C-alpha cells in the first residue's frame, strides 16, 4: 500500500475515533445510571452495545491496514465526556438532568458524525471500499442515535420545563397564600 499524506491522516483519524469510542464505552454506563427516564436509560444501554460494535469495526479496519489502533488520545471526546460528568455532579431536578444528559450525548454524536463522515470520505478516495462500507454503517448508526435523542428530548425538555414551573408555583407566595411573581403575570398577559 502506497503511503501518502491522506493515508497518514486517515490512519491518524481512525486512531482518534478508536480512542473516542473506547472512552464512550466507559462513559455510557455512567450516563445510563444517572438517567431518570427509563427510555433514556434504555437508549444509553442500547448505544453502549452499538458503540462496542463500532470499536470492533474499527479493529477490522486496522487489521486490514496492518496498523495498531492504539497510540492516540482523543482530546475532543475527553472534553465532551468530562463536561457530561460535570453535569451529572450538578444538583439538578431529575427531568433537567435528563435534558442535560441528552444535550451532552448529542454533542458526542455530532462529534462522531463529523469524524466518521471524514474518514468514510478518506476511505472512499483511498480505494478502501470495505472500510468505507463499515464506516458508512457506523456513520448511519450515529445519525440514527442522534435522531432518537432528538425525539426523546422533545418530551423530556417539556417535562423539565414543567417541573421548574411546579417548583416556582410551590415557592412563590407573598406570605398571605396568594401567589405572585412575574412568571404568573406573564402567563396571564399571554
C-alpha positions in Angstrom: 0.0 0.0 0.0 1.4 3.4 -1.0 1.9 5.7 1.9 0.7 9.2 1.2 -0.3 12.2 3.3 -4.1 11.4 3.0 -3.4 7.8 4.1 -1.5 9.1 7.2 -4.3 11.4 8.0 -6.8 8.6 7.5 -5.0 6.3 9.9 -4.5 9.1 12.5 -8.2 10.0 12.4 -9.2 6.3 12.7 -7.0 6.1 15.8 -8.7 9.2 17.2 -12.1 7.6 16.7 -11.0 4.3 18.2 -9.9 6.1 21.3 -13.1 8.2 21.3 -15.3 5.1 21.1 -13.4 3.4 23.9 -13.9 6.5 26.1 -17.6 6.2 25.4 -17.7 2.5 26.3 -16.6 3.7 29.8 -18.9 6.8 29.9 -22.2 5.4 28.7 -22.8 3.1 31.7 -22.4 6.1 34.0 -24.8 8.1 31.8 -27.3 5.3 31.8 -27.1 5.0 35.6 -27.6 8.8 36.0 -30.7 8.9 33.7 -34.1 9.1 35.4 -36.2 8.3 32.3 -36.4 4.6 31.6 -36.5 5.3 27.9 -33.3 7.4 28.1 -31.6 4.8 30.2 -32.5 2.1 27.7 -31.3 4.3 24.9 -27.9 4.7 26.5 -27.6 1.0 27.2 -28.5 0.2 23.6 -26.0 2.8 22.3 -23.3 1.2 24.6 -23.8 -2.1 22.7 -23.7 -0.3 19.4 -20.5 1.5 20.4 -18.8 -1.8 21.2 -19.7 -2.8 17.6 -18.1 0.4 16.4 -14.9 -0.5 18.2 -15.0 -3.9 16.6 -15.5 -2.4 13.1 -12.5 -0.1 13.6 -10.4 -3.0 14.8 -11.3 -4.8 11.5 -10.2 -1.8 9.5 -6.9 -1.6 11.4 -6.3 -5.3 10.8 -6.6 -4.8 7.1 -4.4 -1.8 7.2 -1.9 -3.7 9.3 -1.8 -0.8 11.8 -2.3 -0.7 15.5 -5.4 1.2 16.7 -3.6 2.5 19.7 -1.4 5.4 20.3 -3.7 8.4 20.1 -5.7 10.2 22.8 -8.9 11.8 21.6 -8.9 15.1 23.5 -12.1 16.2 21.9 -14.0 13.3 23.3 -12.2 13.6 26.6 -13.5 17.1 26.9 -17.1 16.1 25.9 -17.1 13.2 28.4 -15.7 15.5 31.2 -18.5 18.0 30.5 -21.1 15.3 30.7 -19.5 14.1 34.0 -19.7 17.6 35.4 -23.4 17.8 34.5 -24.1 14.6 36.4 -22.5 16.1 39.5 -24.7 19.2 39.5 -27.7 19.5 41.7 -30.4 19.3 39.1 -34.0 18.2 39.2 -34.4 14.7 37.6 -36.1 16.0 34.5 -33.5 18.7 34.0 -30.7 16.2 34.5 -32.2 14.0 31.8 -32.4 17.0 29.4 -28.8 17.8 30.2 -27.7 14.2 29.6 -29.4 14.3 26.2 -27.6 17.6 25.4 -24.3 16.1 26.3 -25.0 12.9 24.4 -26.0 14.9 21.3 -22.7 16.8 21.4 -20.9 13.5 21.4 -23.0 12.2 18.5 -22.3 15.3 16.4 -18.6 15.0 17.1 -18.7 11.4 16.0 -20.8 12.2 12.9 -18.2 14.7 11.8 -15.3 12.2 12.4 -17.0 9.3 10.7 -18.1 11.4 7.8 -14.5 12.5 7.2 -12.9 9.0 7.5 -15.6 7.5 5.3 -14.7 10.0 2.6 -11.0 9.3 3.0 -11.5 5.6 2.7 -13.5 6.1 -0.5 -10.8 8.3 -2.0 -8.1 5.9 -1.0 -10.0 2.9 -2.6 -10.6 1.3 0.8 -14.1 0.1 -0.3 -14.7 -2.4 2.5 -13.6 0.1 5.2 -15.8 2.8 3.5 -18.8 0.5 3.8 -18.1 -0.3 7.5 -17.6 3.4 8.2 -20.8 4.3 6.4 -22.7 1.8 8.5 -21.3 3.4 11.7 -22.0 6.9 10.4 -25.6 6.0 9.8 -25.9 4.5 13.3 -24.5 7.7 14.8 -27.1 9.7 12.8 -29.9 7.4 13.9 -28.8 7.7 17.6 -28.8 11.5 17.3 -32.3 11.4 15.8 -33.6 9.2 18.7 -32.1 11.6 21.2 -33.8 14.5 19.5 -37.2 12.6 19.7 -36.6 11.9 23.4 -35.6 15.5 24.0 -38.9 16.8 22.7 -40.7 15.1 25.6 -38.0 15.3 28.3 -37.3 19.0 27.7 -41.0 19.8 28.2 -41.1 17.7 31.4 -38.0 19.7 32.6 -39.7 23.0 31.9 -42.9 21.9 33.7 -41.0 20.6 36.7 -39.4 24.0 37.1 -42.9 25.7 36.9 -44.2 23.4 39.6 -41.3 24.3 41.9 -41.9 28.0 41.3 -45.6 27.6 42.0 -44.9 25.9 45.3 -42.4 28.6 46.5 -43.8 31.8 45.0 -46.2 33.3 47.5 -46.4 36.7 49.2 -46.9 35.2 52.7 -50.7 35.6 52.6 -51.3 32.4 50.5 -51.6 34.3 47.2 -49.1 33.5 44.6 -47.2 36.4 43.0 -44.3 36.8 40.6 -43.5 37.9 37.2 -43.9 34.4 35.7 -47.5 34.3 36.7 -48.1 37.8 35.5 -46.5 37.0 32.1 -48.8 33.9 31.8 -51.9 36.0 32.4 -50.9 38.6 29.8 -50.4 35.9 27.1 
